[in-house]
Amino acid sequence: MTDYADLIKNTLTMEQVLRRYGLSSGQKNRIRCPLHHGTHLNFSYRHRSFRCYVCGANGTVIDFVMQFFGLSFIDAVKKL
């Protein structure tokens, strides 16, 4: 499972994952945080990672799916 997770983390970008789940990408890679339903552009993402400067959430594409859907690591990898 770890090899598959590494493949996902090295293949999918945050922008691809956000769009896949109906979240639009924002200007300068900032959007309202979908994890705590923020009202300001506190959620910043880079190619393979994200961070919310309000709720403190951060991590990889897998961490995002885990937090967004409330899934375990294995279930998030399967979902991706």
MMTF fields as JSON, N, C-alpha, C and O atoms, coordinates in Angstrom:
{
  "mmtfVersion": "1.0.0",
  "mmtfProducer": "UNKNOWN",
  "numBonds": 319,
  "numAtoms": 320,
  "numGroups": 80,
  "numChains": 1,
  "numModels": 1,
  "chainsPerModel": [1],
  "groupsPerChain": [80],
  "chainIdList": ["A"],
  "bondAtomList": [4, 2, 8, 6, 12, 10, 16, 14, 20, 18, 24, 22, 28, 26, 32, 30, 36, 34, 40, 38, 44, 42, 48, 46, 52, 50, 56, 54, 60, 58, 64, 62, 68, 66, 72, 70, 76, 74, 80, 78, 84, 82, 88, 86, 92, 90, 96, 94, 100, 98, 104, 102, 108, 106, 112, 110, 116, 114, 120, 118, 124, 122, 128, 126, 132, 130, 136, 134, 140, 138, 144, 142, 148, 146, 152, 150, 156, 154, 160, 158, 164, 162, 168, 166, 172, 170, 176, 174, 180, 178, 184, 182, 188, 186, 192, 190, 196, 194, 200, 198, 204, 202, 208, 206, 212, 210, 216, 214, 220, 218, 224, 222, 228, 226, 232, 230, 236, 234, 240, 238, 244, 242, 248, 246, 252, 250, 256, 254, 260, 258, 264, 262, 268, 266, 272, 270, 276, 274, 280, 278, 284, 282, 288, 286, 292, 290, 296, 294, 300, 298, 304, 302, 308, 306, 312, 310, 316, 314],
  "bondOrderList": [1, 1, 1, 1, 1, 1, 1, 1, 1, 1, 1, 1, 1, 1, 1, 1, 1, 1, 1, 1, 1, 1, 1, 1, 1, 1, 1, 1, 1, 1, 1, 1, 1, 1, 1, 1, 1, 1, 1, 1, 1, 1, 1, 1, 1, 1, 1, 1, 1, 1, 1, 1, 1, 1, 1, 1, 1, 1, 1, 1, 1, 1, 1, 1, 1, 1, 1, 1, 1, 1, 1, 1, 1, 1, 1, 1, 1, 1, 1],
  "groupList": [{"groupName": "MET", "atomNameList": ["N", "CA", "C", "O"], "elementList": ["N", "C", "C", "O"], "formalChargeList": [0, 0, 0, 0], "bondAtomList": [1, 0, 2, 1, 3, 2], "bondOrderList": [1, 1, 2], "singleLetterCode": "M", "chemCompType": "L-PEPTIDE LINKING"}, {"groupName": "THR", "atomNameList": ["N", "CA", "C", "O"], "elementList": ["N", "C", "C", "O"], "formalChargeList": [0, 0, 0, 0], "bondAtomList": [1, 0, 2, 1, 3, 2], "bondOrderList": [1, 1, 2], "singleLetterCode": "T", "chemCompType": "L-PEPTIDE LINKING"}, {"groupName": "ASP", "atomNameList": ["N", "CA", "C", "O"], "elementList": ["N", "C", "C", "O"], "formalChargeList": [0, 0, 0, 0], "bondAtomList": [1, 0, 2, 1, 3, 2], "bondOrderList": [1, 1, 2], "singleLetterCode": "D", "chemCompType": "L-PEPTIDE LINKING"}, {"groupName": "TYR", "atomNameList": ["N", "CA", "C", "O"], "elementList": ["N", "C", "C", "O"], "formalChargeList": [0, 0, 0, 0], "bondAtomList": [1, 0, 2, 1, 3, 2], "bondOrderList": [1, 1, 2], "singleLetterCode": "Y", "chemCompType": "L-PEPTIDE LINKING"}, {"groupName": "ALA", "atomNameList": ["N", "CA", "C", "O"], "elementList": ["N", "C", "C", "O"], "formalChargeList": [0, 0, 0, 0], "bondAtomList": [1, 0, 2, 1, 3, 2], "bondOrderList": [1, 1, 2], "singleLetterCode": "A", "chemCompType": "L-PEPTIDE LINKING"}, {"groupName": "LEU", "atomNameList": ["N", "CA", "C", "O"], "elementList": ["N", "C", "C", "O"], "formalChargeList": [0, 0, 0, 0], "bondAtomList": [1, 0, 2, 1, 3, 2], "bondOrderList": [1, 1, 2], "singleLetterCode": "L", "chemCompType": "L-PEPTIDE LINKING"}, {"groupName": "ILE", "atomNameList": ["N", "CA", "C", "O"], "elementList": ["N", "C", "C", "O"], "formalChargeList": [0, 0, 0, 0], "bondAtomList": [1, 0, 2, 1, 3, 2], "bondOrderList": [1, 1, 2], "singleLetterCode": "I", "chemCompType": "L-PEPTIDE LINKING"}, {"groupName": "LYS", "atomNameList": ["N", "CA", "C", "O"], "elementList": ["N", "C", "C", "O"], "formalChargeList": [0, 0, 0, 0], "bondAtomList": [1, 0, 2, 1, 3, 2], "bondOrderList": [1, 1, 2], "singleLetterCode": "K", "chemCompType": "L-PEPTIDE LINKING"}, {"groupName": "ASN", "atomNameList": ["N", "CA", "C", "O"], "elementList": ["N", "C", "C", "O"], "formalChargeList": [0, 0, 0, 0], "bondAtomList": [1, 0, 2, 1, 3, 2], "bondOrderList": [1, 1, 2], "singleLetterCode": "N", "chemCompType": "L-PEPTIDE LINKING"}, {"groupName": "GLU", "atomNameList": ["N", "CA", "C", "O"], "elementList": ["N", "C", "C", "O"], "formalChargeList": [0, 0, 0, 0], "bondAtomList": [1, 0, 2, 1, 3, 2], "bondOrderList": [1, 1, 2], "singleLetterCode": "E", "chemCompType": "L-PEPTIDE LINKING"}, {"groupName": "GLN", "atomNameList": ["N", "CA", "C", "O"], "elementList": ["N", "C", "C", "O"], "formalChargeList": [0, 0, 0, 0], "bondAtomList": [1, 0, 2, 1, 3, 2], "bondOrderList": [1, 1, 2], "singleLetterCode": "Q", "chemCompType": "L-PEPTIDE LINKING"}, {"groupName": "VAL", "atomNameList": ["N", "CA", "C", "O"], "elementList": ["N", "C", "C", "O"], "formalChargeList": [0, 0, 0, 0], "bondAtomList": [1, 0, 2, 1, 3, 2], "bondOrderList": [1, 1, 2], "singleLetterCode": "V", "chemCompType": "L-PEPTIDE LINKING"}, {"groupName": "ARG", "atomNameList": ["N", "CA", "C", "O"], "elementList": ["N", "C", "C", "O"], "formalChargeList": [0, 0, 0, 0], "bondAtomList": [1, 0, 2, 1, 3, 2], "bondOrderList": [1, 1, 2], "singleLetterCode": "R", "chemCompType": "L-PEPTIDE LINKING"}, {"groupName": "GLY", "atomNameList": ["N", "CA", "C", "O"], "elementList": ["N", "C", "C", "O"], "formalChargeList": [0, 0, 0, 0], "bondAtomList": [1, 0, 2, 1, 3, 2], "bondOrderList": [1, 1, 2], "singleLetterCode": "G", "chemCompType": "PEPTIDE LINKING"}, {"groupName": "SER", "atomNameList": ["N", "CA", "C", "O"], "elementList": ["N", "C", "C", "O"], "formalChargeList": [0, 0, 0, 0], "bondAtomList": [1, 0, 2, 1, 3, 2], "bondOrderList": [1, 1, 2], "singleLetterCode": "S", "chemCompType": "L-PEPTIDE LINKING"}, {"groupName": "CYS", "atomNameList": ["N", "CA", "C", "O"], "elementList": ["N", "C", "C", "O"], "formalChargeList": [0, 0, 0, 0], "bondAtomList": [1, 0, 2, 1, 3, 2], "bondOrderList": [1, 1, 2], "singleLetterCode": "C", "chemCompType": "L-PEPTIDE LINKING"}, {"groupName": "PRO", "atomNameList": ["N", "CA", "C", "O"], "elementList": ["N", "C", "C", "O"], "formalChargeList": [0, 0, 0, 0], "bondAtomList": [1, 0, 2, 1, 3, 2], "bondOrderList": [1, 1, 2], "singleLetterCode": "P", "chemCompType": "L-PEPTIDE LINKING"}, {"groupName": "HIS", "atomNameList": ["N", "CA", "C", "O"], "elementList": ["N", "C", "C", "O"], "formalChargeList": [0, 0, 0, 0], "bondAtomList": [1, 0, 2, 1, 3, 2], "bondOrderList": [1, 1, 2], "singleLetterCode": "H", "chemCompType": "L-PEPTIDE LINKING"}, {"groupName": "PHE", "atomNameList": ["N", "CA", "C", "O"], "elementList": ["N", "C", "C", "O"], "formalChargeList": [0, 0, 0, 0], "bondAtomList": [1, 0, 2, 1, 3, 2], "bondOrderList": [1, 1, 2], "singleLetterCode": "F", "chemCompType": "L-PEPTIDE LINKING"}],
  "groupTypeList": [0, 1, 2, 3, 4, 2, 5, 6, 7, 8, 1, 5, 1, 0, 9, 10, 11, 5, 12, 12, 3, 13, 5, 14, 14, 13, 10, 7, 8, 12, 6, 12, 15, 16, 5, 17, 17, 13, 1, 17, 5, 8, 18, 14, 3, 12, 17, 12, 14, 18, 12, 15, 3, 11, 15, 13, 4, 8, 13, 1, 11, 6, 2, 18, 11, 0, 10, 18, 18, 13, 5, 14, 18, 6, 2, 4, 11, 7, 7, 5],
  "groupIdList": [1, 2, 3, 4, 5, 6, 7, 8, 9, 10, 11, 12, 13, 14, 15, 16, 17, 18, 19, 20, 21, 22, 23, 24, 25, 26, 27, 28, 29, 30, 31, 32, 33, 34, 35, 36, 37, 38, 39, 40, 41, 42, 43, 44, 45, 46, 47, 48, 49, 50, 51, 52, 53, 54, 55, 56, 57, 58, 59, 60, 61, 62, 63, 64, 65, 66, 67, 68, 69, 70, 71, 72, 73, 74, 75, 76, 77, 78, 79, 80],
  "secStructList": [7, 2, 2, 2, 2, 2, 2, 2, 2, 2, 2, 7, 7, 2, 2, 2, 2, 2, 2, 2, 6, 6, 7, 7, 7, 7, 4, 4, 4, 3, 3, 7, 7, 6, 6, 6, 6, 7, 1, 1, 1, 7, 3, 3, 3, 7, 1, 1, 3, 3, 3, 3, 6, 6, 6, 7, 7, 3, 3, 3, 2, 2, 2, 2, 2, 2, 2, 2, 2, 6, 7, 7, 2, 2, 2, 2, 2, 2, 2, 7],
  "xCoordList": [0.83, 0.0, 0.867, 0.497, 2.02, 2.899, 3.422, 3.509, 3.77, 4.251, 3.162, 3.437, 1.939, 0.821, 0.568, 0.292, 0.661, 0.482, 1.561, 1.27, 2.796, 3.882, 3.636, 3.893, 3.145, 2.824, 1.761, 1.882, 0.728, -0.332, 0.246, -0.015, 1.031, 1.599, 2.532, 2.653, 3.189, 4.116, 3.47, 4.101, 2.215, 1.533, 0.462, 0.421, -0.398, -1.508, -1.07, -0.293, -1.575, -1.315, -2.507, -3.601, -2.287, -3.398, -4.474, -5.663, -4.075, -5.062, -5.945, -7.157, -5.359, -6.138, -7.115, -8.271, -6.666, -7.519, -8.642, -9.788, -8.339, -9.384, -10.454, -11.647, -10.034, -10.997, -11.8, -12.995, -11.149, -11.837, -13.019, -14.041, -12.864, -13.926, -14.749, -15.358, -14.76, -15.657, -15.229, -16.056, -13.974, -13.471, -12.649, -11.719, -12.996, -12.277, -10.911, -10.736, -9.964, -8.65, -8.708, -9.418, -7.98, -8.059, -6.869, -5.878, -6.989, -5.878, -4.727, -4.935, -3.538, -2.325, -2.386, -1.797, -3.115, -3.214, -3.778, -3.305, -4.779, -5.448, -6.961, -7.51, -7.619, -9.076, -9.61, -8.841, -10.927, -11.548, -11.346, -11.475, -11.035, -10.726, -11.955, -12.957, -11.882, -13.009, -13.1, -14.102, -12.077, -12.076, -12.83, -13.477, -12.748, -13.503, -14.522, -15.08, -14.751, -15.724, -15.41, -16.287, -14.158, -13.697, -14.372, -14.921, -14.319, -14.923, -13.87, -14.207, -12.611, -11.513, -10.549, -10.637, -9.666, -8.73, -7.55, -6.408, -7.835, -6.807, -6.149, -5.124, -6.696, -6.207, -5.253, -5.647, -4.005, -2.974, -2.488, -2.311, -2.275, -1.778, -0.647, -0.579, 0.223, 1.316, 1.103, 0.041, 2.106, 1.994, 1.519, 0.614, 2.094, 1.793, 1.395, 1.307, 1.154, 0.822, -0.159, -0.424, -0.693, -1.637, -1.436, -0.812, -1.977, -1.969, -3.1, -3.318, -3.823, -4.809, -4.227, -3.828, -4.185, -3.588, -4.566, -4.215, -5.775, -6.742, -6.915, -6.698, -7.303, -7.565, -6.312, -6.326, -5.224, -3.962, -3.818, -2.796, -4.8, -4.712, -3.58, -3.361, -2.863, -1.793, -1.431, -1.801, -0.709, -0.257, -0.224, -0.108, -0.329, -0.266, -1.667, -2.659, -1.743, -3.054, -3.814, -5.037, -3.108, -3.762, -4.294, -5.415, -3.504, -3.966, -5.211, -6.133, -5.238, -6.405, -7.652, -8.683, -7.575, -8.74, -9.153, -10.345, -8.195, -8.513, -9.341, -10.362, -8.899, -9.573, -10.885, -11.867, -10.911, -12.103, -13.275, -14.424, -12.969, -14.022, -14.083, -14.963, -13.174, -13.154, -12.779, -13.381, -11.793, -11.41, -10.1, -9.312, -9.886, -8.596, -7.604, -7.991, -6.338, -5.29, -5.582, -5.551, -5.862, -6.092, -7.32, -7.286, -8.392, -9.597, -9.354, -9.894, -8.546, -8.225, -7.401, -7.631, -6.447, -5.652, -6.55, -6.397, -7.466, -8.396, -9.271, -9.513, -9.735, -10.601, -9.85, -10.414, -8.583, -7.799, -7.458, -6.799],
  "yCoordList": [-1.202, 0.0, 1.257, 2.269, 1.194, 2.358, 2.75, 3.937, 1.767, 2.059, 2.745, 3.674, 2.284, 2.873, 4.295, 5.191, 4.502, 5.837, 6.786, 7.935, 6.318, 7.144, 7.494, 8.622, 6.547, 6.801, 7.894, 8.792, 7.822, 8.837, 10.205, 11.188, 10.268, 11.541, 12.14, 13.362, 11.309, 11.801, 12.05, 12.612, 11.634, 11.762, 12.85, 13.693, 12.838, 13.792, 15.106, 15.126, 16.198, 17.511, 17.93, 17.38, 18.893, 19.399, 20.001, 19.831, 20.697, 21.298, 20.234, 20.423, 19.126, 18.031, 17.459, 17.195, 17.265, 16.69, 17.655, 17.231, 18.937, 19.916, 19.924, 19.903, 19.954, 19.959, 18.666, 18.683, 17.555, 16.258, 16.224, 15.594, 16.909, 16.905, 18.187, 18.554, 18.866, 19.994, 21.295, 22.187, 21.425, 22.657, 23.393, 22.837, 24.635, 25.38, 25.812, 26.085, 25.865, 26.354, 27.874, 28.478, 28.475, 29.913, 30.65, 30.05, 31.955, 32.786, 32.653, 32.619, 32.58, 32.464, 31.274, 31.291, 30.229, 28.972, 29.16, 28.537, 30.011, 30.212, 30.141, 30.729, 29.398, 29.288, 29.346, 29.333, 29.411, 29.279, 27.847, 26.912, 27.674, 26.338, 25.437, 25.711, 24.36, 23.43, 22.518, 21.826, 22.512, 21.633, 22.239, 21.517, 23.558, 24.193, 25.205, 26.004, 25.151, 26.016, 27.481, 28.269, 27.835, 29.208, 30.203, 29.836, 31.457, 32.519, 33.388, 34.237, 33.193, 33.949, 32.984, 31.772, 33.499, 32.681, 32.235, 32.625, 31.42, 30.98, 29.667, 29.299, 28.967, 27.653, 27.865, 28.322, 27.529, 27.703, 26.326, 25.428, 26.169, 24.885, 25.09, 26.08, 24.113, 24.07, 22.844, 22.223, 22.513, 21.399, 20.115, 19.456, 19.749, 18.472, 18.602, 17.593, 19.821, 19.98, 21.129, 21.911, 21.211, 22.271, 22.689, 21.979, 23.863, 24.356, 25.357, 26.198, 25.262, 26.28, 27.068, 26.497, 28.365, 29.217, 29.568, 30.319, 29.041, 29.259, 27.983, 27.992, 26.888, 25.657, 24.811, 23.857, 25.151, 24.446, 23.161, 22.486, 22.804, 21.583, 21.725, 22.801, 20.628, 20.652, 19.231, 18.28, 19.09, 17.767, 17.577, 18.531, 16.315, 15.902, 15.738, 15.996, 15.312, 15.058, 13.976, 14.045, 12.992, 11.927, 12.478, 12.16, 13.298, 13.916, 14.759, 14.761, 15.477, 16.297, 15.439, 15.759, 14.354, 13.48, 12.835, 12.671, 12.472, 11.915, 12.905, 12.539, 14.163, 15.18, 15.64, 15.855, 15.791, 16.282, 15.311, 15.722, 14.014, 13.001, 12.238, 11.395, 12.506, 11.793, 10.329, 9.456, 10.059, 8.688, 8.289, 9.142, 7.006, 6.485, 6.625, 6.904, 6.429, 6.493, 5.533, 5.92, 4.296, 3.27, 3.617, 3.476, 4.066, 4.426, 5.643, 5.721, 6.596, 7.777, 7.376, 7.886, 6.474, 5.987, 5.279, 5.47, 4.479, 3.788, 4.8, 4.649, 5.817, 6.821, 7.568, 7.862, 7.866, 8.558, 7.638, 8.055],
  "zCoordList": [0.0, 0.0, 0.0, -0.595, 0.665, 0.737, -0.637, -0.952, -1.457, -2.812, -3.631, -4.39, -3.475, -4.197, -3.706, -4.504, -2.403, -1.833, -2.344, -2.678, -2.405, -2.932, -4.392, -4.811, -5.162, -6.563, -6.677, -7.511, -5.851, -5.852, -5.502, -6.196, -4.425, -3.991, -5.03, -5.116, -5.816, -6.825, -8.179, -9.075, -8.335, -9.62, -9.603, -10.5, -8.596, -8.531, -7.909, -6.954, -8.457, -7.866, -7.009, -7.14, -6.144, -5.325, -6.218, -5.951, -7.267, -8.154, -8.798, -8.906, -9.223, -9.809, -8.793, -9.125, -7.566, -6.521, -6.163, -6.008, -6.029, -5.721, -6.803, -6.501, -8.049, -9.158, -9.211, -9.508, -8.927, -8.961, -7.997, -8.27, -6.873, -5.863, -5.871, -4.866, -7.025, -7.227, -6.585, -6.393, -6.251, -5.646, -6.684, -7.267, -6.906, -7.934, -7.412, -6.224, -8.316, -7.935, -7.928, -8.733, -7.042, -6.879, -7.448, -7.865, -7.455, -7.894, -6.913, -5.7, -7.429, -6.614, -5.669, -4.588, -6.095, -5.334, -3.93, -2.98, -3.801, -2.516, -2.723, -3.654, -1.819, -1.858, -0.42, 0.541, -0.296, 1.027, 1.492, 0.702, 2.75, 3.243, 3.191, 3.852, 2.405, 2.327, 3.551, 3.733, 4.379, 5.541, 6.725, 7.484, 6.883, 7.965, 7.431, 8.184, 6.116, 5.441, 5.676, 6.03, 5.477, 5.689, 4.755, 3.715, 5.148, 4.346, 3.675, 2.85, 4.01, 3.407, 2.72, 2.915, 1.947, 1.176, 2.047, 1.802, 3.059, 4.011, 3.603, 4.176, 2.65, 2.231, 1.07, -0.003, 1.297, 0.285, -0.159, 0.664, -1.452, -1.923, -2.918, -3.645, -2.909, -3.869, -4.729, -4.705, -5.47, -6.405, -5.721, -6.234, -4.598, -3.945, -2.475, -1.775, -1.995, -0.576, -0.375, -1.287, 0.849, 1.197, 2.641, 3.429, 2.976, 4.354, 4.507, 3.636, 5.624, 5.984, 7.148, 8.163, 6.992, 8.016, 9.132, 10.043, 9.076, 10.158, 10.975, 12.186, 10.327, 11.08, 11.279, 12.058, 10.579, 10.771, 9.984, 10.103, 9.189, 8.383, 7.374, 6.816, 7.146, 6.157, 5.776, 6.464, 4.678, 4.267, 2.776, 2.006, 2.38, 0.979, 0.405, 1.087, -0.839, -1.45, -0.688, -0.567, -0.182, 0.586, 1.904, 2.302, 2.58, 3.832, 3.588, 4.403, 2.462, 2.148, 2.023, 2.616, 1.262, 1.06, 2.382, 2.642, 3.209, 4.529, 5.335, 5.917, 5.368, 6.172, 5.542, 6.252, 4.233, 3.544, 3.651, 3.815, 3.554, 3.598, 4.912, 5.084, 5.847, 7.119, 6.955, 7.582, 6.118, 5.799, 6.472, 6.879, 6.58, 7.024, 5.871, 4.736, 6.173, 5.156, 4.005, 2.837, 4.345, 3.317, 2.47, 1.248, 3.103, 2.348, 1.464, 0.361, 1.935, 1.121, -0.094, -1.19, 0.086, -1.043, -2.051, -3.257, -1.576, -2.478, -3.233, -4.43, -2.531, -3.154, -4.263, -5.318, -4.012, -5.036, -6.18, -7.133]
}
